[in-house]
Amino acid sequence: MAMKNNTEMPLLDHLEELRWRVIKAFGSIILFAIVGFIFSNQLIHLLSLPIERTEPRLELLNTTILGVFLAKMRVAVVLGLIFSLPVIIHQVWRFIAPGLLDDERAFAPMLIMTTVFSFVVGSLFSYFVMIPWSLKFFAILNHGLEGLVNYVTITDYLNYITILILFTGMAFELPVVVFILAKIGIVNAGILRKIRRFAYLAILVVSAIFTPADPFTMLGVAMPMILLYEVSIWVAKLVKQKKMESSKEVEEASEGINKEDELLEDFLG
C-alpha cells in the first residue's frame, strides 16, 4: 500500500535544505565548467566540425580580442550545465521526495535516467541533424551572392550552435514533463487533445523565439516537438490506464477484506 512520509519539517528547515540543494547544484555546474574550460580547445574543435564540413564552405573568424576567451567561457558553461543535469535532477528529487508517496518514489530512478536520456537524444539530434542541415541551407543561400566571402565569427557560431543544442535537448523533455503532470493529475490525454491546435501554435512561437530567426531552423525544431507532443498524449493515456488499474486493484482488495470480515462475523455470530 502506498504510504506517505509523515515527517514534517519547519519552514526554515525547508528553506535551509533548499539552499543547500541549490548550492550543490551550482557547485556541480561550476566544477564541470572548470573542466570544460580546461578542455575548451578540444570542445570548440568538436563543435566546429559541422561548419568545417559544410559545402559551400563557411570559414570561422575571430574579430575581437576577447572573442576566443568568450567562446571558451560559453562552451565551458554549456558543458557545466549539460554534465550537471543528473546532479540537478537528483537534488530536485531529494528535495521533493519526502512529500511523495511510496509508489511515486519508485519512479524516481527511471525518471532521472529518462530525463537525462531524452536530453542527450535531443542534443545529438540537434548536432547531427538540425545544425548540419541549417548550416548547409545558409551556406547555399549566402553563396549565391557574387564577391561575398562567407566568414562566420566564432562568437556568433557558438551562440547559434549552443542555443540550438540546449533548446532541442530541453524540447525532448516534453514527454517526461507530461508524464509528471499526468502522474499528479494536472493533465490527461483528453486535455492534451483538446488544446492540440493551441499547443502547435505555442510550439511554433517558442521555436521562433529560442532558435535563430529563420523559418528553416524554426520548422526543423518545431516538427520534432510536434511529434513529441503526440507521444506525450500517448504517455498521458498510459498513465491514466495505470491509475485505473491500480484503483481497481485497491477496490478489489478492499472488497476482499470486507467479504472476509463478513464471513468472520457470520462464523462468530
C-alpha positions in Angstrom: 0.0 0.0 0.0 1.2 3.5 -0.9 2.4 5.3 2.2 3.3 9.0 2.6 6.2 10.2 4.7 4.6 11.9 7.6 7.8 13.6 8.7 7.1 17.3 8.7 9.8 19.9 8.6 9.5 23.5 9.8 9.6 26.2 7.0 13.0 27.4 8.0 14.4 23.8 7.7 12.8 23.5 4.3 14.5 26.7 3.2 17.8 25.6 4.6 17.6 22.3 2.8 16.6 24.1 -0.5 19.6 26.4 -0.1 22.0 23.5 0.2 20.4 21.7 -2.7 20.9 24.8 -4.8 24.5 25.3 -3.6 25.3 21.6 -4.5 23.7 22.1 -8.0 25.6 25.3 -8.7 28.8 23.7 -7.3 28.4 20.9 -9.8 27.9 23.4 -12.7 31.0 25.3 -11.6 33.1 22.2 -11.2 32.2 20.8 -14.7 32.5 24.3 -16.2 36.1 24.5 -14.9 36.8 21.1 -16.5 35.1 22.3 -19.7 37.3 25.4 -19.8 40.4 23.2 -19.4 39.4 21.2 -22.4 37.7 24.1 -24.2 40.1 23.9 -27.3 39.0 20.3 -27.9 35.4 21.1 -27.3 35.4 24.1 -29.7 37.1 21.8 -32.3 34.3 19.2 -31.8 31.6 21.8 -32.1 33.3 23.3 -35.2 33.1 20.1 -37.2 29.6 20.7 -38.6 30.7 24.1 -40.1 34.0 22.7 -41.4 32.1 20.0 -43.3 29.6 22.4 -44.8 29.6 22.8 -48.6 29.8 25.6 -49.8 32.5 26.3 -47.2 31.9 28.6 -44.3 35.0 29.9 -42.5 35.2 30.7 -38.8 36.7 34.1 -37.9 37.7 35.9 -34.7 37.2 39.7 -34.9 37.6 40.8 -31.3 40.4 40.5 -28.6 38.0 38.7 -26.2 36.3 36.6 -28.9 38.2 33.3 -28.3 38.1 33.8 -24.5 34.3 34.4 -24.5 33.9 31.4 -26.8 35.8 29.2 -24.4 33.7 30.6 -21.5 30.5 29.9 -23.3 31.5 26.3 -24.1 32.6 25.7 -20.5 29.3 26.9 -19.1 27.3 24.8 -21.5 29.3 21.8 -20.7 28.8 22.5 -17.0 25.0 22.7 -17.4 24.8 19.5 -19.5 27.1 17.3 -17.3 25.4 18.7 -14.2 21.9 17.7 -15.4 21.9 14.3 -13.4 23.1 16.2 -10.3 20.5 18.9 -10.7 17.7 16.3 -11.2 18.9 14.3 -8.2 18.9 17.4 -5.9 15.4 18.3 -7.0 14.3 14.8 -6.4 15.9 14.7 -2.9 14.1 17.9 -2.0 10.6 16.8 -3.0 11.0 13.1 -2.2 9.8 13.4 1.5 6.4 14.6 0.3 5.8 11.8 -2.2 4.1 8.5 -1.9 6.0 5.3 -1.9 4.7 4.3 -5.4 5.7 7.8 -6.7 9.2 7.4 -5.2 9.5 4.1 -7.1 9.5 6.0 -10.4 12.5 8.2 -9.4 15.4 6.2 -10.8 13.7 5.6 -14.1 12.5 9.2 -14.3 16.1 10.5 -13.7 17.5 8.2 -16.4 14.7 9.0 -18.8 15.2 12.8 -18.3 19.0 12.5 -19.0 18.4 10.2 -21.9 15.8 12.5 -23.5 18.1 15.5 -23.2 21.1 13.6 -24.7 19.0 12.3 -27.6 17.7 15.9 -28.3 21.2 17.3 -28.2 22.5 14.6 -30.5 19.6 15.2 -32.9 20.5 18.9 -33.0 24.2 18.3 -33.5 24.0 15.6 -36.2 20.8 16.7 -38.0 19.5 20.2 -37.3 22.8 22.1 -37.3 24.3 20.5 -40.5 21.0 21.0 -42.3 20.7 24.6 -41.3 24.3 25.4 -42.0 24.1 23.9 -45.4 20.9 25.9 -46.2 22.5 29.2 -45.2 25.8 28.3 -47.0 24.0 27.7 -50.2 21.9 30.9 -49.7 24.9 33.1 -49.0 26.9 31.5 -51.8 24.5 33.0 -54.3 25.9 36.5 -53.9 28.9 37.2 -56.1 32.0 38.6 -54.4 30.8 37.8 -50.9 33.3 36.0 -48.6 31.3 33.8 -46.2 33.1 34.3 -42.9 31.3 33.5 -39.6 32.6 34.9 -36.3 33.3 32.2 -33.7 31.1 34.0 -31.2 28.1 34.0 -33.5 28.6 30.4 -34.5 29.0 29.1 -30.9 25.9 31.2 -29.8 24.0 29.6 -32.6 25.0 26.0 -32.0 24.8 26.1 -28.2 21.4 27.7 -28.1 20.1 25.2 -30.6 21.6 22.2 -28.8 20.3 23.3 -25.4 16.8 24.2 -26.7 16.4 21.0 -28.6 17.6 19.0 -25.6 15.0 20.6 -23.4 12.3 20.2 -26.1 12.9 16.5 -26.0 11.9 16.5 -22.3 8.3 17.2 -23.2 7.1 13.6 -22.7 8.8 13.4 -19.3 7.2 16.7 -18.2 3.8 15.4 -19.4 4.3 12.1 -17.5 5.0 14.0 -14.3 2.0 16.3 -14.8 -0.3 13.4 -15.7 1.0 11.4 -12.6 0.0 14.2 -10.3 -3.3 14.7 -12.1 -2.8 18.1 -13.7 -3.2 17.0 -17.3 -4.6 14.0 -19.1 -4.8 12.7 -22.7 -8.3 14.4 -23.2 -7.0 17.8 -22.2 -3.9 17.5 -24.5 -6.1 16.5 -27.4 -8.4 19.5 -26.9 -5.6 22.0 -26.8 -3.7 20.4 -29.6 -4.1 23.2 -32.1 -3.1 25.8 -29.5 -0.1 23.7 -28.4 1.1 23.5 -32.0 0.9 27.3 -32.3 2.8 27.7 -29.0 5.4 25.3 -30.3 5.9 27.4 -33.4 6.1 30.6 -31.3 8.6 29.1 -28.8 10.7 27.7 -31.7 10.8 31.1 -33.3 11.9 32.8 -30.0 14.6 30.3 -28.9 16.1 29.4 -32.2 17.9 31.6 -34.8 15.4 33.7 -36.6 14.9 31.7 -39.8 11.9 29.6 -40.9 14.2 26.6 -41.8 15.6 26.1 -38.4 12.4 27.0 -36.7 10.4 24.4 -38.5 13.2 21.9 -38.1 12.9 22.2 -34.3 9.1 22.6 -34.3 8.4 19.4 -36.2 10.1 17.0 -33.7 8.4 18.9 -30.9 5.0 18.4 -32.5 5.9 14.7 -32.8 6.9 14.6 -29.1 3.6 16.3 -28.2 1.7 13.4 -29.9 4.0 11.0 -27.9 3.1 12.9 -24.8 -0.6 12.3 -25.4 0.1 8.6 -25.6 2.1 8.8 -22.4 -0.7 10.6 -20.5 -3.2 8.0 -21.7 -0.9 5.2 -20.5 -0.6 6.9 -17.1 -4.4 7.1 -16.8 -4.7 3.4 -17.6 -2.2 2.5 -15.0 -4.0 4.6 -12.4 -7.3 3.0 -13.3 -5.7 -0.5 -13.0 -4.2 0.5 -9.6 -7.5 1.8 -8.3 -9.3 -1.3 -9.5 -6.7 -3.5 -7.6 -7.2 -1.4 -4.5 -11.0 -1.7 -4.7 -10.8 -5.5 -5.3 -8.5 -5.8 -2.3 -10.9 -3.7 -0.2 -13.9 -5.8 -1.3 -12.0 -9.0 -0.4 -11.2 -7.7 3.0 -14.9 -6.7 3.6 -16.0 -10.2 2.5 -13.6 -11.8 4.9 -14.9 -9.6 7.7 -18.5 -10.5 6.9 -17.6 -14.3 6.8 -15.8 -13.9 10.1 -18.8 -12.1 11.7 -21.2 -14.8 10.4 -19.0 -17.5 11.8 -18.7 -15.8 15.2 -22.4 -14.9 15.1 
